[in-house]
Structures are given as structure tokens and as C-alpha cells.
Amino acid sequence: MRREDLRNIAIVAHVDHGKTTLVDQMLKQSGTFRENQAVADRVMDSNDLERERGITILAKNTAVYYKGVKINIIDTPGHADFGGEVERVLKMVDGVLLLVDAAEGPMPQTRFVLQKALSLGHKVVVVINKIDRPDARINEVIDEVLDLLIDLGASDDQLNSPVLFCSGRDGTAALSPEGPHENLVPLFDAILEYIDCPEVDTEGETQMLISSIDYNDYVGRICIGRIERGTVRKNQDIVVCHYHENHAPYRSKIVNLYSIEGLGRAPIESATAGEIVCLSGIADITIGDTICAPERVEALPFVKISEPTVEMTFSVNNSPFAGREGKFVTSRHLRERLMRELLKDVSLRVSETDTTESFKVAGRGEMHLSILIETMRREGYEFSVGAPRVLYKEIDGVRCEPVETVVCDVPNDYVGAVMEKLGSRKGEVVQMNPQGDDRMRVEYRVPSRGLFGYRNEFLTDTRGEGIMSTVFAGYVPYKGDILTRTTGSLVAFETGEAVTYGLFNAQDRGVLFITPGTQVYEGMVVGQSPKAEDINVNVCKKKHVTNMRAAGSDEAMRLVPPRQMSLEACIEFIADDELIEVTPKSLRIRKAILNNQLRAKSNAKNK
């Protein structure tokens, strides 16, 4: 049966190309909000971290009505590290809106998500967004999108995709760049006309694939998915089967059933095939499981999620300041929280280590893991994390490492600095294209470990004018040693409170991270040394008091403002023998071995 009253679509694009802003306007113009309702910008970015950073981290569902047709919309992340979110939600939809920035054109993540959508046979509606940008180059971008579709082996239907010209911020769409630009009606019409409606068996036995998991303290796990066959009813007895054959199916019951309406969920009694719904009451269900009627138990195939490429060690905080600021500090708390994250995040891996105090956590990139760390510290967790390291693979007896496609859009004056740095990190140039306005787009293939610590250097080298984006490109044979950090650390010599006099003497040795009054301990990193080796500094050193008056001499000590270290900056900075102490209130970098003598002996032995 064809469900003409329904369309399921996902909005996919590179980071910052305007997906969430366009969804805002679709919700407003479809009458989802009242006339006088106050609505925040980027209303789909409901998570605090998403609103602060201006990026989408979790894929989210919403629904609008147009001409009597319900359009289920999934807003997906654009950052490559959250590609696992995009991969699994594409199983729920029948078509995608591909958003492309009218100035930047197709970027690495555009290629990644489009490839996944085309491989599933989805229809594509191309939306050229931000056409009101002064540097928009609309005709060139259309050609680039067509080249990309041909390059990815699109079918004839997919190559004949309609192209719309939008301004997501203004809420307008048109079939030509000239207009008329009045509202989003042309976009809604293109969705109804071009995106296939679900063709499903509404009479068969119940079958539904779980593509997403939400968690609520009151009802527990809420699973979201599309009904593939039959009808799902509230209080229905069902069988849950896992896509791994070694898990035995088990019986359960649907306690609550919700349909997605606007930004909320509405309780319903039943729903038929083709609908995207939410269920609660099934205790141990996870992403990739299939809900079936007891009369016909069949597991649906689940999309294979790309493997993690970067790993960090999360361990219990054992510093001298441990337990002062955190609410959850034990290994039991840490373990429970990481296992709970696994339920929602399919591209994360957590494994045990030799001790019960630490866990290896693997993800898609530094950003993926830093978002997890930031979320945990906001929830009151206190722990320490080690330096990121890439995961190697043995392929046909050859040791291989992950590489990334890096696209740098930089002013011509800074191309040389970028090429020099990426060349020293074993990067290979794939192509270079002038972009106009004295800018150059350089595409590189760089080992993932070569990018550790590079983002800040890139911004410095391009005076903040460069744009860099990366996406995982595969595995290649090991490329040899890479020296990613050429500086050392300034390490606190003793435990106490940092004072102006001590910091004034220490600042000649390098760049400081702390201010007077900061509590420090022996082995804590308080700054960066320009030389390759670490330097011990005594920031607690006070001026000897004499009976000679020197009025105002302390006030004359001018301290250079310290470098503010964000979580990402800390992760990029730390060396293999350092840890980040993460608490709800503080971020401290420290040496793994705190005692100065023991650390010196260990370093001498390693040399």
C-alpha cells in the first residue's frame, strides 16, 4: 500500500550550511507554532552544548503538516564526528534534502552523507541555501553538486533531482535564483512531488526497526523507529530480536506509544506501517533491534556503522585535589555513565582495561569524545582522561592507520604556511582550486594522528580567516613517525597557591595557563614551554620579606594574561605522559607521574 498521506525525509549537509535554521522556518510556515508564540532561533538544537557551539550533535525528529500530508523531518548533525547519527537515521526515511551552501559548495561531509543516502536508493532534493550571501556563486555550486552526484554513481532518477534556491534565514525558496522569493511553498511542493511516499504492508504482522534511543527518568528508555510492516498498538505483546544472531529474542510489551507532532510527542493508541513513532516500556532494547509480532519473528538488517578511529583512556581522578568538586567520582559511577552512553551512541566503543579504575573509550574523532567529556562534567562527574591516540588495523598483514580528507579554505597569503605544516604531518595534496576573493581551497589526505593539535595552529597561521573541515577517508599503510608537538610543559614544582612573584619569574620561561590565587600541586602543568623539554617552575615562590621598604615594587610586576585553555585546547595540547583532570568546575593538565624525582627517573629510563 502507498501511504500518500505521509513523507519521511532527512535534512543532510556539511556543518554550518543552515539545516537547523531551515527546519525552524519549515516549522513556522507550516503552522506548527501559534501566531504569537515566542520561538527561539535553532529551536531543534535543544541541548545546551548544541546552542553554545552552534552545531547539531544529535539527530532529532519533528513533523509538519502540508496539504493534508504529514512530513516527518529528521534534522541531522553536519560534523563528521557525529556521522554515526546520520548513518542510522537514514534507514527511517525515503528521501533527503541535500543542503549546500551557495558560497562554499559541496564539502567533505556533504560527500559522506550523500554517499550513504545514494547507496540506500533515496531520492534527493538539492537545496542551494544562503543564496543571499554576497559571495554566493550559485551556478558554479550547481555544477559542483552535479559532478558530485556523477562521481558517487547516482542513478538517472537521482541525477534528475530538482534544485531549489533558498534562504533558510529568510524562509524563502524558489525554483530559480531570480525568484520570486516569497515563502517555502516551492520546497514543500517539491517534497510532496518528488520524494517517494512509503510503500508498505499495512495488513501484515508487526515489524519495526529501532533507529534511535532517547532516555527519560520517568519512563526509562524511549525507542524511535519506523514501522516497516503492520500496525503497532499500545499495550501490545511483542518479541524483540537483535540484529546479531547470537542474542536470543525475548518477549516484552509496549506500555506507551507516541507520534511525533511538531516539537513534541503526542500519546496515541495505534500507528500503521510507514509512520515514525516512539515507544516506551521495553527495558533492554537498543539501537538496531527489531520489534516483531510473536506470530512472525524476523530481524531486519541494520546499517553497518563506521568503526571508531580515535581512542582515549577515561580513569578515576587520583590527583591531590580528587573529590573536591565532583558529585560522581568512583569507578562504579564512571562505568555506569559510559555504559549508559553506549545505549544512545552507536559509534562509541567502551572496553575494560587491566585495572577497574580506567576504561578505553573509542569514538569517531576528538570532537566526538570532547562532547562526551563536556556532557559528563556538566552532569557532575569527576575523572581524568589521557591523550588521544588513533586505532590501527591489520589489513592483509600490513599495519594500517586511519586517514582523513582535509579541506582548507584559506586566503592566498597563508597557503604556504598551511602547506608547510600539513606536509610535515605526512599530508598529501589531492587538489587545489582558486575560489576568487584571493582565496584558495586546498584538499589534503592526512593521517588522523597528524591532525592532533593542529586546529589551533591552523587558526593562528591563517590569522583566524581559514576554514578547515575533515572527514574520515579510510585506512592506508602506516606512514611513519610524525612529530605533532615540538613544545614542552611548565610543571609546578610544589603544592600550594600560585602567587604573583612566582608567576612573574615563571612567565619568562613560556606561556602560562594560570592566574595568581590558583591552587596547584606538584606535577601539575601550569604553562607551555617553547623548548621541547619540560621545565619545572616554582609558581608558589614568595618574595623574601626584609625590613627594607620597597613601596610599590610588587605592584610594578606586570603579568602577561594567561592563555585560557578550553577542553578542546587541553586535548590538543597534552602529551602522551600527561592527563587532563576533568571536574564540573575546573580543567587541569597534569603529569601522569606527579613526583618530580620519579618522573625524572622514568624519563631517563625511557630514553
NUZA-699472 format. One record per residue (C-alpha): chain; x, y, z; residue number from 1. Coordinates in steps of 0.05 Angstrom, whole numbers, plus 5000, padded with zeros to 4 digits. Each point is the difference from the previous one (the first is absolute). Layout:
N
  mol     u     v     w  seq
    A     X     Y     Z  NUM
...
This chain:
607
  mol     u     v     w  seq
    A  5000  5000  5000    1
    A  5024  5071  4984    2
    A  4993  5048  5058    3
    A  4985  5063  4960    4
    A  4985  5037  5066    5
    A  5072  4993  5024    6
    A  5072  5020  4982    7
    A  5063  4983  5040    8
    A  5061  5044  4985    9
    A  5068  5016  5030   10
    A  5036  5066  4991   11
    A  5075  4987  4988   12
    A  5057  5049  4989   13
    A  5070  5020  5021   14
    A  5007  5035  5067   15
    A  4974  5072  5001   16
    A  4964  4998  4933   17
    A  4933  5018  5033   18
    A  4961  4935  5012   19
    A  4971  5019  5069   20
    A  4983  5071  4978   21
    A  4961  4973  4940   22
    A  4962  4951  5045   23
    A  4981  5060  5044   24
    A  4967  5034  4941   25
    A  4966  4936  4977   26
    A  4969  4993  5069   27
    A  4978  5073  5001   28
    A  4970  5001  4930   29
    A  4963  4934  5009   30
    A  4960  5029  5058   31
    A  5034  4957  5054   32
    A  5006  5061  5045   33
    A  4946  5049  5021   34
    A  5000  5070  4968   35
    A  5025  5033  5064   36
    A  5043  4943  5026   37
    A  5071  5020  5020   38
    A  5048  4952  4966   39
    A  5076  4997  5010   40
    A  5047  4999  4940   41
    A  5024  4930  4981   42
    A  4944  4971  5042   43
    A  5020  4928  4981   44
    A  5067  5009  5035   45
    A  4970  4986  5068   46
    A  5064  4978  5035   47
    A  5040  5055  5037   48
    A  5065  4979  4967   49
    A  4968  5004  4931   50
    A  4974  5070  5013   51
    A  5068  5024  5027   52
    A  5041  4972  4943   53
    A  4950  5012  4944   54
    A  5004  4928  4976   55
    A  4951  4942  4998   56
    A  5026  4940  5039   57
    A  4939  4954  5004   58
    A  4952  4984  4943   59
    A  4930  5023  5019   60
    A  4931  4985  4973   61
    A  4944  5050  4987   62
    A  4938  4999  4956   63
    A  4960  5052  4961   64
    A  4934  4997  4961   65
    A  4993  5027  4929   66
    A  4939  4991  4956   67
    A  4975  4944  5045   68
    A  5066  4961  4995   69
    A  5042  4988  5062   70
    A  5074  5013  4986   71
    A  5047  4967  5051   72
    A  5065  5039  5000   73
    A  5066  4977  5031   74
    A  5051  5055  5013   75
    A  5069  4968  4998   76
    A  5070  5021  5024   77
    A  5048  5029  4949   78
    A  5065  4988  5037   79
    A  5038  4938  4976   80
    A  5011  4975  5071   81
    A  4925  4989  5008   82
    A  4992  4963  4933   83
    A  4975  4939  5038   84
    A  4937  5039  5016   85
    A  4987  5013  4926   86
    A  5015  4929  4978   87
    A  4947  4968  5043   88
    A  4944  5051  4991   89
    A  5004  4993  4924   90
    A  4967  4931  5009   91
    A  4937  5036  5025   92
    A  4989  5044  4939   93
    A  4982  4995  4926   94
    A  5037  5062  4975   95
    A  5048  5055  5020   96
    A  5005  5075  4993   97
    A  5073  5013  4982   98
    A  5018  5070  5024   99
    A  5060  5033  4967  100
    A  5028  5069  5018  101
    A  4996  5047  4940  102
    A  5070  5025  5013  103
    A  5038  4940  5028  104
    A  4970  4947  4955  105
    A  5004  4925  5016  106
    A  5047  4985  5058  107
    A  5029  4934  5027  108
    A  4940  4985  5045  109
    A  4952  5015  4942  110
    A  5034  4945  4961  111
    A  4999  4951  5059  112
    A  4925  5006  5015  113
    A  4980  5003  4927  114
    A  5038  4936  4986  115
    A  4962  4965  5057  116
    A  4933  5026  4974  117
    A  5013  4980  4928  118
    A  5022  4930  5020  119
    A  4932  4991  5034  120
    A  4965  5021  4935  121
    A  4970  5063  5030  122
    A  4973  5056  4956  123
    A  5036  5067  5009  124
    A  4974  5071  4998  125
    A  5059  5048  4993  126
    A  4992  5065  5038  127
    A  5050  5055  4985  128
    A  4997  5039  5066  129
    A  5024  5070  5020  130
    A  4991  5028  4930  131
    A  4997  5070  5031  132
    A  5074  4996  5020  133
    A  5041  5055  4966  134
    A  5052  4948  4978  135
    A  4949  4949  4974  136
    A  5022  4965  4936  137
    A  4935  4964  4983  138
    A  5015  4973  4929  139
    A  5068  4971  5019  140
    A  4970  4966  5061  141
    A  4945  4967  4958  142
    A  5054  4972  4954  143
    A  5040  4975  5060  144
    A  4938  4965  5029  145
    A  4987  4967  4932  146
    A  5073  4978  4995  147
    A  4995  4971  5071  148
    A  4936  4960  4982  149
    A  5034  4972  4938  150
    A  5064  4984  5039  151
    A  4960  4962  5053  152
    A  4964  4958  4947  153
    A  4930  5029  5007  154
    A  4944  4967  4961  155
    A  4963  5037  4944  156
    A  4943  5017  5047  157
    A  5049  5028  5051  158
    A  5037  5040  4947  159
    A  4934  5033  4979  160
    A  4991  5027  5071  161
    A  4962  5066  5004  162
    A  5043  5060  5021  163
    A  4970  5054  5045  164
    A  5031  5067  5020  165
    A  4988  5018  5073  166
    A  5016  5050  5054  167
    A  4988  4960  5063  168
    A  5007  5062  5043  169
    A  4946  5038  4962  170
    A  4957  4938  4990  171
    A  4996  5005  4924  172
    A  5008  4949  4943  173
    A  4995  5006  4925  174
    A  5010  4957  4938  175
    A  5049  5049  4971  176
    A  5052  5047  5031  177
    A  4961  5061  4975  178
    A  4938  4981  5039  179
    A  4947  5017  5019  180
    A  5025  4991  5071  181
    A  4937  5003  5043  182
    A  4994  4938  5045  183
    A  5017  4926  5004  184
    A  4940  4975  4960  185
    A  5045  4979  4940  186
    A  5041  4957  5049  187
    A  4939  4967  5030  188
    A  4972  4987  4931  189
    A  5066  4969  4977  190
    A  5000  4953  5060  191
    A  4929  4976  4986  192
    A  5012  4993  4925  193
    A  5070  4970  4999  194
    A  5012  4962  5065  195
    A  4968  4930  4998  196
    A  4944  4986  5048  197
    A  5012  4936  5042  198
    A  4979  4936  4965  199
    A  4983  4953  5057  200
    A  4960  4939  5020  201
    A  4948  5027  5049  202
    A  4963  4933  5006  203
    A  5059  4956  5019  204
    A  5028  4982  5069  205
    A  5034  5055  5040  206
    A  5073  5015  4984  207
    A  5040  5063  5019  208
    A  5074  5017  5000  209
    A  5027  5042  5058  210
    A  5046  5055  4972  211
    A  5006  5047  5060  212
    A  4996  4997  5076  213
    A  4980  5056  5047  214
    A  5001  4996  5076  215
    A  4950  5027  5050  216
    A  5007  4994  5076  217
    A  4925  4986  5007  218
    A  4987  4947  4946  219
    A  5071  4975  4987  220
    A  5022  4986  4929  221
    A  4959  5030  4943  222
    A  5015  4967  4933  223
    A  4986  5035  4934  224
    A  4993  4966  4933  225
    A  4958  4989  4938  226
    A  4946  4947  4996  227
    A  5019  4956  4941  228
    A  4939  4954  5000  229
    A  4932  4994  5033  230
    A  4973  5041  5059  231
    A  5030  5016  5067  232
    A  4951  5008  5059  233
    A  5006  5024  5071  234
    A  5004  4942  5050  235
    A  5017  4951  4943  236
    A  5041  4938  5016  237
    A  5061  4997  4956  238
    A  5066  4963  4990  239
    A  5066  5038  4997  240
    A  5055  4969  4957  241
    A  5071  5026  4992  242
    A  5035  5008  4933  243
    A  5057  4958  5029  244
    A  4979  4927  4994  245
    A  5034  4980  5065  246
    A  4948  5039  5041  247
    A  4938  4960  5016  248
    A  4932  5035  4986  249
    A  4959  5017  5061  250
    A  4927  5019  5013  251
    A  4978  5069  5025  252
    A  4943  5049  4998  253
    A  4990  5070  4972  254
    A  4977  5043  5059  255
    A  4995  5069  4966  256
    A  4996  5019  4926  257
    A  5012  5072  4974  258
    A  4998  5033  4932  259
    A  5046  5060  4985  260
    A  4960  5064  4994  261
    A  5040  5065  4990  262
    A  5053  5003  5054  263
    A  4962  4954  5048  264
    A  4973  4929  5006  265
    A  4926  4985  5002  266
    A  4973  4936  5033  267
    A  4963  4956  4950  268
    A  4965  4932  5003  269
    A  5027  4971  4935  270
    A  5041  5016  4937  271
    A  5008  4965  4933  272
    A  5059  4983  4955  273
    A  5039  5059  4972  274
    A  4993  5043  5063  275
    A  5058  5022  5044  276
    A  4979  4988  5072  277
    A  5029  4998  5071  278
    A  4989  4942  5049  279
    A  5015  4991  5073  280
    A  4996  4943  5050  281
    A  5050  4952  4968  282
    A  5058  4995  5050  283
    A  5062  4974  4963  284
    A  4986  5022  4929  285
    A  5056  5033  4961  286
    A  5014  5032  4932  287
    A  4997  4949  4944  288
    A  4949  4954  5034  289
    A  4936  4980  4964  290
    A  4931  4998  5033  291
    A  4957  4943  4971  292
    A  4933  4968  5011  293
    A  5007  4933  5038  294
    A  4968  4964  4940  295
    A  5055  5022  4953  296
    A  5069  5014  5028  297
    A  5049  5029  4948  298
    A  5059  5045  5014  299
    A  5010  5057  4951  300
    A  5071  5014  4974  301
    A  5033  5060  5034  302
    A  5047  5048  4966  303
    A  5073  4987  5017  304
    A  5026  5060  5038  305
    A  5071  5023  4983  306
    A  5052  4979  5051  307
    A  5031  5048  5051  308
    A  5069  5028  4982  309
    A  5023  5035  5064  310
    A  5006  4974  5071  311
    A  5010  5033  5068  312
    A  5008  4970  5070  313
    A  4949  5023  5051  314
    A  5021  4987  5072  315
    A  4983  5016  5071  316
    A  5030  5066  5023  317
    A  5059  4986  5047  318
    A  5030  5070  5005  319
    A  5012  5035  5067  320
    A  4937  5040  4988  321
    A  4956  4939  4984  322
    A  4929  5000  5026  323
    A  4997  5075  5017  324
    A  4955  5023  4944  325
    A  4965  4939  4969  326
    A  4936  4965  5021  327
    A  5015  4933  4966  328
    A  5072  4980  5011  329
    A  5006  4924  5006  330
    A  5015  4948  4947  331
    A  4930  4973  5008  332
    A  4970  5067  4983  333
    A  5047  5008  4940  334
    A  4984  4930  4974  335
    A  4924  5008  5006  336
    A  5002  5067  4964  337
    A  5042  4974  4942  338
    A  4955  4939  4992  339
    A  4939  5044  4999  340
    A  5031  5042  4944  341
    A  5009  4936  4959  342
    A  4925  4992  4998  343
    A  4991  5065  4962  344
    A  5064  5006  4960  345
    A  5012  4944  4951  346
    A  5067  5026  4976  347
    A  5031  4998  5070  348
    A  5039  4940  5028  349
    A  5018  4989  5074  350
    A  5047  4945  5021  351
    A  5030  4978  5067  352
    A  5074  5006  5016  353
    A  5047  4961  5046  354
    A  4974  5040  5060  355
    A  4930  5015  5024  356
    A  5018  5074  5005  357
    A  5004  5016  4926  358
    A  4964  4987  4934  359
    A  5018  5008  4927  360
    A  4949  5042  4963  361
    A  5004  5002  4924  362
    A  4962  5049  4955  363
    A  4999  5031  4931  364
    A  5046  5058  5017  365
    A  5025  5050  5052  366
    A  4935  5041  4995  367
    A  4957  4937  5012  368
    A  5038  4983  5064  369
    A  5006  5072  5024  370
    A  4924  5008  4996  371
    A  4992  4938  5043  372
    A  5051  5026  5051  373
    A  4967  5069  5003  374
    A  4931  4968  5009  375
    A  5025  4956  5057  376
    A  5034  5057  5037  377
    A  4936  5041  4996  378
    A  4962  4942  5031  379
    A  5047  5002  5061  380
    A  5052  4946  4981  381
    A  5073  5007  5019  382
    A  5052  4958  4964  383
    A  5064  5004  4960  384
    A  5013  4987  4926  385
    A  5064  4983  4963  386
    A  5027  5025  4934  387
    A  4961  4978  4937  388
    A  5031  4945  4957  389
    A  4979  4970  4934  390
    A  4976  4928  4992  391
    A  5043  4960  4952  392
    A  4975  4942  4959  393
    A  5034  4939  4971  394
    A  4978  4994  4927  395
    A  5030  4942  4959  396
    A  5058  4996  5049  397
    A  5016  5074  4993  398
    A  4994  5049  5058  399
    A  4952  5055  4977  400
    A  4978  5066  5030  401
    A  4939  5045  4989  402
    A  5006  5059  4953  403
    A  4955  5060  4992  404
    A  4981  5045  4942  405
    A  5016  5071  5022  406
    A  4972  5059  4961  407
    A  5032  5067  5017  408
    A  4969  5064  4973  409
    A  5053  5054  5013  410
    A  5022  5069  4975  411
    A  5056  4994  4948  412
    A  5050  5034  5047  413
    A  4997  4942  5049  414
    A  4999  4940  4953  415
    A  5076  4990  5008  416
    A  4996  4996  5076  417
    A  4943  4949  4997  418
    A  5035  4957  4948  419
    A  5065  5001  5040  420
    A  4965  4977  5064  421
    A  4958  4946  4967  422
    A  5060  4976  4960  423
    A  5039  4989  5064  424
    A  4941  4960  5026  425
    A  5004  4951  4941  426
    A  4943  5034  4962  427
    A  4994  4991  4925  428
    A  4967  5052  4954  429
    A  4941  4972  4961  430
    A  4979  5064  4964  431
    A  5003  5076  5002  432
    A  4946  5046  4974  433
    A  4999  5077  5000  434
    A  4934  5025  5031  435
    A  5002  5073  4980  436
    A  5007  5058  5050  437
    A  5073  4980  5007  438
    A  4984  4934  5033  439
    A  5023  4930  4985  440
    A  4968  4933  5016  441
    A  5051  4945  5014  442
    A  4979  4928  5009  443
    A  5048  4954  5038  444
    A  5002  4927  5021  445
    A  5031  5000  5071  446
    A  5009  4944  5051  447
    A  4951  5011  5058  448
    A  5057  5002  5051  449
    A  5033  5056  4960  450
    A  4940  5045  5014  451
    A  5005  4994  5075  452
    A  5015  5070  5027  453
    A  4997  5032  4931  454
    A  4934  5038  5003  455
    A  5027  5056  5045  456
    A  5063  5005  4959  457
    A  4958  5006  4937  458
    A  4959  5058  5029  459
    A  5065  5035  5021  460
    A  5034  4989  4933  461
    A  4939  5028  4961  462
    A  4987  5057  5049  463
    A  4931  4971  5014  464
    A  4979  5007  4927  465
    A  5008  4927  4980  466
    A  4944  4947  4999  467
    A  5021  4928  5010  468
    A  4955  4938  4997  469
    A  5017  4927  5003  470
    A  4965  4934  4985  471
    A  5025  4928  5009  472
    A  5026  4972  4934  473
    A  5022  4929  5017  474
    A  5063  4962  5020  475
    A  5068  5002  4966  476
    A  5067  4966  5018  477
    A  5036  5032  5059  478
    A  5036  5063  4977  479
    A  5056  5003  5051  480
    A  5014  5044  5060  481
    A  4968  5069  5005  482
    A  5024  5053  5049  483
    A  4935  5037  5017  484
    A  5024  5037  5061  485
    A  5066  5038  5002  486
    A  4989  5036  5066  487
    A  5007  4978  5073  488
    A  4961  5016  5064  489
    A  5012  5045  5059  490
    A  4989  4954  5060  491
    A  4984  5024  5071  492
    A  5057  4983  5048  493
    A  4960  4998  5065  494
    A  4930  5000  5028  495
    A  4969  5066  5022  496
    A  4969  5064  4975  497
    A  5028  5036  4939  498
    A  5024  5070  5017  499
    A  5017  5061  4957  500
    A  5074  4997  5016  501
    A  5007  4926  4981  502
    A  4959  5010  4936  503
    A  5040  5062  4981  504
    A  5065  4959  5002  505
    A  4968  4941  4964  506
    A  4970  5039  4942  507
    A  5069  5012  4969  508
    A  5004  4924  4990  509
    A  4937  4995  4956  510
    A  4925  5013  4996  511
    A  4961  4992  5065  512
    A  4931  4968  5008  513
    A  4984  5023  5071  514
    A  4989  5065  5039  515
    A  5022  5020  5071  516
    A  4958  4966  5053  517
    A  4994  4934  4961  518
    A  5011  4938  5043  519
    A  5054  4956  4969  520
    A  5033  4934  5018  521
    A  5067  4968  4984  522
    A  4999  4972  4929  523
    A  4943  5045  4976  524
    A  5013  5034  4932  525
    A  4995  5075  5008  526
    A  5024  5023  4931  527
    A  5033  4985  4934  528
    A  5075  5001  4989  529
    A  5026  5021  4931  530
    A  5055  4947  5005  531
    A  4988  4926  4988  532
    A  5015  4979  5072  533
    A  4958  5013  5063  534
    A  5023  5053  5050  535
    A  4983  4998  5075  536
    A  4979  5069  5026  537
    A  4983  5022  5071  538
    A  4938  5043  4992  539
    A  4988  4999  5075  540
    A  5066  5036  5015  541
    A  4989  5062  5043  542
    A  5046  5060  5004  543
    A  5046  5000  5061  544
    A  4976  5051  5050  545
    A  5054  5048  5026  546
    A  4996  5061  5043  547
    A  5019  5043  4940  548
    A  4940  5037  4973  549
    A  4987  4995  4925  550
    A  4933  5033  4992  551
    A  4963  4979  4937  552
    A  5052  4951  4975  553
    A  4949  4943  5001  554
    A  4950  5042  4962  555
    A  5052  5012  4947  556
    A  5001  4926  4982  557
    A  4961  4995  4935  558
    A  4972  4931  4984  559
    A  4984  4981  4928  560
    A  4927  4977  4997  561
    A  4999  4923  5002  562
    A  4975  4957  4943  563
    A  4929  4976  5013  564
    A  4998  4926  4987  565
    A  4934  4971  4976  566
    A  4987  4925  5001  567
    A  5018  4993  4926  568
    A  5063  5041  5010  569
    A  5020  4954  5058  570
    A  4988  4937  4958  571
    A  5042  5029  4943  572
    A  5056  5022  5048  573
    A  5013  4939  5044  574
    A  5059  4953  4988  575
    A  4999  4925  5009  576
    A  5026  5005  5072  577
    A  4946  5051  5020  578
    A  4928  4996  5022  579
    A  4941  5049  5003  580
    A  4966  5004  5068  581
    A  4927  5014  4984  582
    A  4953  5025  5054  583
    A  4934  5039  4997  584
    A  5037  5064  5018  585
    A  5071  4992  4974  586
    A  5044  4972  4945  587
    A  5072  4986  5022  588
    A  5056  4970  4959  589
    A  5048  4957  5041  590
    A  5056  4950  4991  591
    A  4982  4926  5007  592
    A  5058  4994  5050  593
    A  4993  5058  5048  594
    A  5064  4993  5041  595
    A  5057  5039  4967  596
    A  5055  4949  5019  597
    A  4960  4939  4978  598
    A  4981  5034  4935  599
    A  5073  5019  4985  600
    A  5021  4927  5013  601
    A  4944  4974  4954  602
    A  5020  5048  4944  603
    A  5074  4981  5007  604
    A  4982  4926  4996  605
    A  4956  5011  4938  606
    A  5056  5037  4964  607
